[in-house]
Amino acid sequence: MKKVINVSLAGRNFTLNEDAYNRLQAYLDHFKAKLTVPDYQKAEVMEEIEGRIAELFFDEVGAGARVITLEMAEKVIAELGMPDGSAEYNNTESAPGTAPEMPRGPRRLYRDLDNKAIGGVCSGLSYYFDIDVTIFRILMLVAFICGSAGFWIYVILWIAVPKAVTPAQKCEMRGIPATAENMSKFATSK
């Protein structure tokens, strides 16, 4: 018989075996210690990591009341990796290695506020279609000069396309996996 612990990650409730809980807690503590972002950004990065863990656990167990086992926790930890680039968390301190090349994932369309000229629409489109942002800016300018359609297209996209605010959204916008290492690169400053 094993103990189970109820936890809340990113507003979702999960039931974990005691050994899975201890492993996950040790991983989160180790992850926070390895972060290389300023202290005022650590809380935001940790919230993003917990949110990603919750998504992965939800994908694993669904809406059912299954218990998260140590094997499931290990799988999630291996997928997320560490902010220093190592692919897997081990209880022993090891020299950071290089993570294997991750395949590009599907991209989502967001407005890029980090590389914006006006509203980030052209920059977001450039990431989505993997084309230089200058091309989109020139196309929008030409469409605006040739008639009012360019202005209205830009305004509609500005309203309809969401902003890439969180590190996970910035990873999705670029089509890279939302791992711990990738999300730590896009920690937002306040």
C-alpha positions as CSV (number, residue, x, y, z in Angstrom):
1,M,0.0,0.0,0.0
2,K,1.4,3.4,-1.0
3,K,0.5,6.9,0.3
4,V,-1.0,9.3,-2.2
5,I,-0.8,13.1,-2.0
6,N,-3.2,15.5,-3.6
7,V,-1.5,18.5,-5.2
8,S,-2.6,21.5,-7.3
9,L,-0.5,22.4,-10.3
10,A,-1.5,25.5,-12.3
11,G,-5.1,25.2,-11.0
12,R,-5.5,21.5,-11.7
13,N,-5.7,18.9,-9.0
14,F,-3.7,15.7,-9.3
15,T,-3.2,12.7,-7.1
16,L,0.5,11.6,-6.9
17,N,2.1,8.6,-5.3
18,E,4.3,9.7,-2.4
19,D,7.5,8.7,-4.3
20,A,6.3,10.6,-7.4
21,Y,5.6,13.7,-5.3
22,N,9.0,13.5,-3.7
23,R,10.7,13.1,-7.0
24,L,8.8,16.0,-8.6
25,Q,9.4,18.2,-5.5
26,A,13.2,17.5,-5.7
27,Y,13.1,18.2,-9.5
28,L,11.4,21.6,-9.0
29,D,13.8,22.6,-6.2
30,H,16.8,21.6,-8.3
31,F,15.3,23.4,-11.3
32,K,14.8,26.6,-9.4
33,A,18.4,26.4,-8.1
34,K,19.7,26.0,-11.7
35,L,17.8,28.9,-13.1
36,T,20.1,31.6,-14.5
37,V,17.4,34.4,-14.7
38,P,17.2,37.3,-12.2
39,D,15.4,36.6,-9.0
40,Y,12.4,38.7,-9.9
41,Q,11.8,36.4,-12.9
42,K,12.2,33.1,-11.1
43,A,8.6,33.0,-9.8
44,E,7.2,33.5,-13.3
45,V,9.5,30.8,-14.8
46,M,8.5,28.4,-12.1
47,E,4.8,29.1,-12.7
48,E,5.3,28.3,-16.4
49,I,7.1,25.0,-15.6
50,E,4.3,24.0,-13.2
51,G,1.8,24.8,-15.9
52,R,3.6,22.7,-18.4
53,I,3.9,19.8,-15.9
54,A,0.2,20.1,-15.3
55,E,-0.5,19.9,-19.1
56,L,1.7,16.9,-19.5
57,F,0.1,15.1,-16.5
58,F,-3.4,15.9,-17.8
59,D,-2.4,14.5,-21.2
60,E,-1.2,11.4,-19.4
61,V,-4.2,10.8,-17.1
62,G,-6.9,12.8,-18.7
63,A,-9.9,13.9,-16.6
64,G,-9.9,10.5,-14.8
65,A,-8.9,10.1,-11.2
66,R,-5.8,8.0,-12.0
67,V,-2.8,8.4,-9.7
68,I,0.4,9.8,-11.1
69,T,3.1,7.2,-10.6
70,L,6.8,7.6,-10.3
71,E,7.2,6.4,-13.9
72,M,4.9,9.1,-15.2
73,A,6.7,11.8,-13.2
74,E,10.1,10.5,-14.5
75,K,8.7,10.7,-18.1
76,V,7.6,14.3,-17.6
77,I,10.9,15.3,-15.9
78,A,12.8,13.7,-18.8
79,E,10.7,15.6,-21.3
80,L,11.2,19.0,-19.6
81,G,14.9,18.7,-18.9
82,M,16.8,21.4,-17.0
83,P,17.4,25.1,-17.7
84,D,21.1,24.5,-18.2
85,G,20.4,22.3,-21.3
86,S,20.7,18.9,-19.7
87,A,18.0,16.7,-21.0
88,E,17.3,14.8,-17.8
89,Y,17.3,15.5,-14.1
90,N,19.2,13.0,-12.0
91,N,19.5,13.1,-8.2
92,T,23.3,13.2,-8.6
93,E,25.0,16.4,-9.7
94,S,26.4,15.8,-13.2
95,A,28.2,18.0,-15.6
96,P,25.7,19.7,-17.9
97,G,25.5,17.9,-21.3
98,T,23.9,18.9,-24.5
99,A,20.3,18.0,-25.1
100,P,19.5,16.0,-28.2
101,E,18.2,18.0,-31.1
102,M,14.4,18.4,-30.6
103,P,12.2,18.2,-33.6
104,R,10.3,21.4,-34.4
105,G,6.7,21.3,-33.3
106,P,3.7,22.9,-34.7
107,R,3.6,26.7,-34.7
108,R,0.8,28.9,-33.4
109,L,0.2,32.4,-34.6
110,Y,0.9,35.0,-31.9
111,R,1.8,38.7,-32.0
112,D,5.5,39.1,-31.1
113,L,5.8,41.9,-28.7
114,D,9.6,41.5,-28.3
115,N,10.3,42.3,-32.0
116,K,7.4,44.6,-32.8
117,A,7.4,47.8,-34.9
118,I,3.8,48.7,-34.2
119,G,1.7,45.9,-32.8
120,G,3.9,42.8,-33.5
121,V,1.7,41.4,-36.2
122,C,4.4,41.3,-38.9
123,S,6.9,39.8,-36.5
124,G,4.4,37.1,-35.4
125,L,3.6,36.3,-39.1
126,S,7.3,36.0,-39.9
127,Y,7.7,33.4,-37.1
128,Y,4.6,31.5,-38.2
129,F,5.6,31.3,-41.9
130,D,9.4,31.2,-41.2
131,I,10.0,34.2,-43.5
132,D,12.0,37.3,-42.7
133,V,10.1,39.9,-40.9
134,T,11.2,42.6,-43.4
135,I,9.3,40.9,-46.2
136,F,6.0,41.1,-44.2
137,R,6.6,44.7,-43.2
138,I,7.2,45.6,-46.8
139,L,4.1,43.7,-47.9
140,M,2.0,45.5,-45.3
141,L,3.4,48.9,-46.4
142,V,2.7,48.2,-50.0
143,A,-0.8,47.0,-49.3
144,F,-1.4,50.2,-47.2
145,I,-0.1,52.5,-50.0
146,C,-2.1,50.7,-52.7
147,G,-5.3,51.1,-50.8
148,S,-6.9,51.0,-47.4
149,A,-6.9,47.2,-47.4
150,G,-3.5,46.9,-45.9
151,F,-4.5,49.1,-43.0
152,W,-7.7,47.1,-42.3
153,I,-5.9,43.7,-42.6
154,Y,-3.3,44.9,-40.1
155,V,-5.9,46.2,-37.7
156,I,-8.0,43.0,-37.9
157,L,-4.9,40.9,-37.3
158,W,-3.9,43.1,-34.4
159,I,-7.2,42.6,-32.8
160,A,-7.7,38.9,-33.6
161,V,-4.2,37.5,-33.0
162,P,-3.3,37.0,-29.3
163,K,0.0,38.3,-27.8
164,A,2.8,35.9,-27.0
165,V,3.2,36.8,-23.4
166,T,4.4,33.7,-21.6
167,P,7.6,31.8,-22.3
168,A,5.5,28.8,-23.4
169,Q,3.6,30.9,-25.9
170,K,6.9,32.3,-27.2
171,C,8.1,28.7,-27.8
172,E,4.9,27.8,-29.5
173,M,5.2,30.9,-31.8
174,R,8.7,29.8,-32.8
175,G,7.7,26.2,-33.3
176,I,10.1,24.9,-30.6
177,P,9.2,22.5,-27.8
178,A,8.1,24.1,-24.6
179,T,10.9,22.5,-22.5
180,A,12.5,24.1,-19.5
181,E,15.6,25.1,-21.3
182,N,13.6,26.8,-24.1
183,M,11.2,28.6,-21.8
184,S,14.0,29.9,-19.6
185,K,15.4,31.7,-22.8
186,F,12.1,33.7,-23.1
187,A,11.5,34.6,-19.5
188,T,9.7,38.0,-19.6
189,S,11.0,41.0,-17.7
190,K,8.7,43.2,-15.7
